[in-house]
Amino acid sequence: MDIYQLRYFLAVVETRNFSRAAERVFVSQPTLSAGIKKLETDLGVVLINRGTRNITLTDAGLRFLPRARTVIYECNAAKQEASVKTSSHRLKIGIHRIIPIPHLAALLADFKTAHPDVQIALKEGSVEQLQSWLADGRIDLAISVPPIESEKIQFERLLKTKWVLAVSKSHSFAGRSSIPLKQLDRLDFIHRSHCITETETTRTFAKESVNPHIVFRTDEDAKALDLVSAGIGFCMLPDILSAPGITHIPVDGVSIHRTFGLLWHQDQENKLVDAFRLFATSHKWKPPRSATANLEWAR
């Protein structure tokens, strides 16, 4: 039993006509008829009732039909999978959740354009998780804050971000160059519960006896930004986080910064990791404030 015989058989079933079936599989009608006859001989049963007008399947043909379809389906699937170009390289990148997705997406898109054969896998986690995954080889590199006491984890600076007050562009504060911390007392705030500087920010506010009114607590930056943009409340966040309808204002008395960069294990250095480092370090993570277009790239 050959694959071409099954294709002839299925063509007859689908067209209910030997002539049309022969046209579908691009052979002559005698060739198709001979192929089906040989199939029936090999199986030892008659599959098709050859009437003068209607072509129907015998009981054996009805039992054989689903098997024939399965075999052809699997053959087609195998052929398709074999013809698909597989990635010759895989790069596993860990990301700290504070890194804005638009910034990361722009970086990855540019990298994929230059390295189309590289398959990228992303894994989001905390500082501790990212460092553990690097040590275990579960990721090749990470974008996060500097490592915590590890001699083998290498670090390369990408950007420094400062915590600022995010307000709606329609608010009266929006036009100010800065604002005293004490002026934030009793004002409505959106609390980012996952913020890596939460403890430091809370202590800074408490030291100056500033007690904001918490309107909403969330661990999702998109929700916090939407609420601020709508004027529901203010928010303390890194200046790398932004959205339409929001402006950043430095707060006098608040000096909180974090440095972000690339982390990788010194035992896992390779050409692919080096190539990504080159793209990441040339990426303009903070575009000029006046820029409204997409992020530019340094080549």
Backbone hydrogen bonds, N-H to C=O, Kabsch-Sander energy under -0.5 kcal/mol:
donor,donor_aa,acceptor,acceptor_aa,energy
6,L,2,D,-1.3
7,R,3,I,-2.1
8,Y,4,Y,-2.1
9,F,5,Q,-2.4
10,L,6,L,-2.6
11,A,7,R,-2.0
12,V,8,Y,-1.9
13,V,9,F,-2.1
14,E,10,L,-2.4
15,T,11,A,-2.1
16,R,12,V,-2.6
21,A,17,N,-2.2
22,A,18,F,-2.2
23,E,19,S,-1.8
24,R,20,R,-2.0
25,V,21,A,-1.8
26,F,23,E,-0.7
27,V,22,A,-2.4
32,L,28,S,-2.1
33,S,29,Q,-2.8
34,A,30,P,-2.4
35,G,31,T,-2.1
36,I,32,L,-2.2
37,K,33,S,-2.2
38,K,34,A,-2.2
39,L,35,G,-1.7
40,E,36,I,-2.4
41,T,37,K,-2.1
42,D,38,K,-2.6
43,L,39,L,-2.2
44,G,40,E,-1.9
45,V,40,E,-1.3
47,L,45,V,-0.5
49,N,56,T,-3.3
50,R,48,I,-0.8
51,G,49,N,-1.4
51,G,54,N,-1.0
56,T,49,N,-1.4
56,T,54,N,-0.6
58,T,47,L,-2.0
62,L,58,T,-2.4
63,R,59,D,-1.8
64,F,60,A,-2.0
65,L,61,G,-1.7
67,R,63,R,-0.5
68,A,64,F,-2.3
69,R,65,L,-2.4
70,T,66,P,-2.1
71,V,67,R,-2.4
72,I,68,A,-2.2
73,Y,69,R,-2.5
74,E,70,T,-2.6
75,C,71,V,-2.1
76,N,72,I,-2.5
77,A,73,Y,-2.6
78,A,74,E,-2.5
79,K,75,C,-2.2
80,Q,76,N,-2.3
81,E,77,A,-2.6
82,A,78,A,-2.1
83,S,79,K,-1.4
84,V,80,Q,-0.9
86,T,84,V,-0.5
88,S,117,D,-0.8
89,H,117,D,-1.4
91,L,119,Q,-3.0
92,K,90,R,-0.5
93,I,91,L,-0.6
93,I,121,A,-3.0
94,G,141,L,-2.8
95,I,123,K,-2.1
96,H,143,I,-2.2
97,R,125,G,-0.6
99,I,96,H,-1.9
104,L,100,P,-2.0
105,A,101,I,-3.6
106,A,102,P,-1.9
107,L,103,H,-1.8
108,L,104,L,-2.7
109,A,105,A,-2.6
110,D,106,A,-1.9
111,F,107,L,-2.2
112,K,108,L,-2.7
113,T,109,A,-1.7
114,A,110,D,-1.5
115,H,111,F,-1.9
118,V,115,H,-1.8
119,Q,89,H,-3.0
120,I,118,V,-0.5
121,A,91,L,-2.5
123,K,93,I,-2.2
125,G,95,I,-1.9
130,L,126,S,-2.8
131,Q,127,V,-2.1
132,S,128,E,-2.0
133,W,129,Q,-2.8
134,L,130,L,-1.9
135,A,131,Q,-1.9
136,D,132,S,-1.9
137,G,133,W,-0.7
137,G,134,L,-0.7
138,R,133,W,-2.1
139,I,133,W,-1.1
140,D,92,K,-2.9
141,L,92,K,-1.5
142,A,263,L,-2.4
143,I,94,G,-2.2
144,S,142,A,-0.6
144,S,261,G,-2.4
149,E,147,P,-0.9
154,Q,152,K,-0.7
154,Q,264,W,-3.4
156,E,262,L,-2.0
158,L,260,F,-3.0
159,L,260,F,-2.1
161,T,258,R,-3.0
163,W,256,I,-2.7
164,V,237,L,-3.0
165,L,249,I,-2.7
166,A,164,V,-0.5
166,A,235,C,-3.4
167,V,165,L,-0.5
167,V,247,T,-2.4
169,K,245,G,-2.2
171,H,168,S,-1.9
174,A,171,H,-1.4
175,G,172,S,-0.6
176,R,173,F,-2.4
179,I,250,P,-1.6
181,L,252,D,-1.5
183,Q,180,P,-1.0
184,L,181,L,-2.1
185,D,182,K,-1.4
186,R,211,N,-1.4
187,L,184,L,-1.7
189,F,213,H,-3.0
190,I,234,F,-3.5
191,H,189,F,-0.6
191,H,216,F,-3.1
192,R,190,I,-0.6
193,S,191,H,-1.1
193,S,218,T,-1.9
194,H,218,T,-0.6
195,C,192,R,-1.5
198,E,195,C,-1.5
201,T,197,T,-3.1
202,T,198,E,-2.5
203,R,199,T,-2.3
204,T,200,E,-2.0
205,F,201,T,-2.3
206,A,202,T,-2.6
207,K,203,R,-2.3
208,E,204,T,-1.0
208,E,205,F,-0.6
209,S,206,A,-1.7
210,V,205,F,-2.8
211,N,209,S,-0.6
213,H,187,L,-2.7
214,I,212,P,-0.8
215,V,189,F,-3.0
215,V,213,H,-0.7
216,F,189,F,-1.0
218,T,191,H,-2.5
221,D,219,D,-0.5
224,A,220,E,-1.7
225,L,221,D,-2.8
226,D,222,A,-2.1
227,L,223,K,-2.2
228,V,224,A,-2.2
229,S,225,L,-2.6
230,A,226,D,-1.6
231,G,228,V,-1.8
232,I,227,L,-2.5
233,G,227,L,-0.5
234,F,188,D,-2.8
235,C,166,A,-1.2
237,L,164,V,-2.3
237,L,235,C,-0.6
239,D,162,K,-2.2
241,L,238,P,-2.3
242,S,240,I,-0.5
246,I,243,A,-1.6
247,T,167,V,-2.6
249,I,165,L,-2.3
252,D,179,I,-2.1
252,D,250,P,-0.6
254,V,251,V,-2.1
255,S,253,G,-0.6
258,R,161,T,-2.1
260,F,159,L,-2.9
261,G,144,S,-3.1
262,L,156,E,-2.7
263,L,142,A,-2.8
264,W,154,Q,-1.5
265,H,140,D,-0.5
266,Q,152,K,-2.8
268,Q,265,H,-2.2
269,E,266,Q,-0.7
274,D,270,N,-2.4
275,A,271,K,-2.2
276,F,272,L,-2.1
277,R,273,V,-2.2
278,L,274,D,-1.8
279,F,275,A,-1.6
280,A,276,F,-2.8
281,T,277,R,-2.5
282,S,278,L,-1.0
283,H,279,F,-0.6
283,H,280,A,-0.7
284,K,296,E,-0.9
285,W,283,H,-1.5
291,A,288,P,-1.8
298,A,282,S,-1.5
299,R,297,W,-0.5
